[in-house]
Amino acid sequence: MNIVFLDMDGVLSTARAFAAQQHKEFPDCQIDPIAVQYINLLCEYAEAEVVISSTWRLGRTRDEFIALLNRNGFTGKLHEDWRTKQLPSSFRGDEVEEWLHRNPGVNVHVILDDDSDFYDHQPLVKTNSLDGIMQDDLRKALEILSAGDINLAQVVSREYGKYRTKLEDLEPYEALTRLANTEDNQ
């Protein structure tokens, strides 16, 4: 089993999502739908399940978290042991290690986070806190999860080929508006 340890702020909750909240078309946009599609691709092609390592895991049930993700287009699978435990050290590297100790069947894992509070030996793909996960981050995560033989250009082209411009190169509101308009017209 492959695992993606997922932070929310700076990975899925991005400047695009914040910009979208400012417009009436996306009033409830906490999570960037473009970033969610990258996570979906990662889960699909690396046959990975998601474990939440973000502080967003605190105070929510698994069902509430699944609903939040699904409402924002998530099609992957949240692992049954869906979140890391909050440890007294508050060092997320320790929390990941503790989760892995409780779940010995993991083949390979990757951590997607915009922070660096992990051990050097842990496979971290550090995202830009404003942009969240981007195409290069997806490529790095696929390589770590041994799915690097996938032609990422073909995958992204298939998924986003209907757009003349790469969505991540657009202004945040323009990207979300284009995404919404394209899906509405299908």
N, C-alpha and C positions, 0 to 999 in steps of 0.2 A: 504494500500500500504506500502511495506517495502522499505527502501532506504539505499543504500551504499554510503557514502561520501568517495570519492576515491582521494587519493593523487597519484601522479605519481612517482616522485623520491623517491626511497627507498621502493616502493610498487610494481610497475610494471617496472620501469626503475632500473635495478639491476646490480650487478657486472657481472652476467652471460651475460646480454645484452651487457655490455661494452666489455667483453672478446670476445663475438661473433663478434662485430664490427671490431676487429683486424684481422679477418680471411675472406678470399674472399667469403666463402660460405654464410656469413651473413653480407654483407657490409652496409645494411640499417636497422640494427636491433637496434632500439631505445628502444623497449619494449621487455621484457623477455617473450617468448611464454609460458613458464612453468607457470609463475605467472599469465598470462592471463587465462590459463586454470583453475586455482584456482578461479579467479573472475567469470568465466563462471559457474563453479559449484555452487558458492555462489548464483549467480543470479538465476540459475535454481532451486535449491533446497529450497531457501528461498523466491522464487517468488519476487525478489527484482529488483529495477531499480537503475541505477547509476547516481550520481550527482558528478561532478568534483569539488573538493575543492583545487586542486593543482594550483600553479602559471602557470602551462601549459595552464590553461583555458584562460589566458590573451592573447589578440591578435589573437585568433582563433575563427572562427564561429563554430556553432554546426555541420554543415555539414563537415567541415574540421576535427573536432575532431572525428566524427563518422568514417570518412575515415581512420584516423590514427589508431583508435582502431580496426576497421574491417580488415585493412591490416595486423594486428598483431594477428588475430585469435579470436577477441572478438565476441561472439555470443549473449551477453546479450542485454539489452535495456537501452539506455541513456534516462533519464527522459526528458520530454518536456522542463521543466525549468532546463536545464542541468548543470548549474554551480552556485556556490555561488558567491555573489557579493563581489568585493573588497571594504572593508570598511576602513575609515580613521585610525581605530585602528590597522589594519593589524593583528589582533588577530583572528585566524581561528575559535576559539570557538564562537566568536561573529558572524562571517560570517555564520556558521552553524545555530546558533540560528535565525539569520535574515531570512535565507532560510526557516527554519521550520515555522516561523511566516507567511511567504508569502504562504506557502503550508500546510494548516492545516489538510489535509487528510492523513497524514503519521501515520501509526500504530506504527511501530518500525523502528529505524534506528541504523546504526553502522558506525563508522568512522574508516577507514583504513589509517594509517599514520605512518611515521617513526619519527615524531616529537611529542612534548607534548603540543603544544600551544592550549589547549582545557580546558574547565572547568572540575572539578573533577566529576560532575554528568553526563558528556557526555560519551556515551559508545564507548570508544576508544580501538581498537586493535592496539597496537603499534608494528610495524614490525621492523626487523633489517634492517638498512639502506643499508647494502651490499647485503643481501639475498632477501629482499623484502618479499612478502607474502609467507608463508610456510604452510605446512599441519596443524600445531598446530594453526596458525593464522586463517586458514579457519575454524577449529573446533570451536574456540572461537567466531568467527563472526556468524557461524550457530547457536550457542547456544544463542547469544544475539538476533538474529532475530527469536527466538522460533522455529527454525528448528533443534534443538539439538537432537531430537529423531531419526534423520537419522543416520543409521549406516555408519559413515564416512569411516571406513575401507573398507566396501563393495563398496562405491562410488568410492574411490580412486583406489581400486583394479580393478573395472570395467573400469575406465578411463585409468589407466596406467598399467593394468595387463599384457600387452604385453611386458613389460620391466622386465628383470630379476633383475635389481637393481633399487632402488628408484632414480628417476632422480635428486632429490634435494641433494643426497649424492655424486653425481659425481662432478668432476671438471667442472667449467662453460662451457668451450668449448666442452668437452666430452658429457655433457648432451644435449647441443643444437645439436651437430652432431648426436647423437643417435636418438633424436627426429625427426630431419629432415630425416635421413636415414629410419627410421621406417615408416614415413608418405609417403615417396617416393616409398616404396616397397609395399604399399597396393593397 
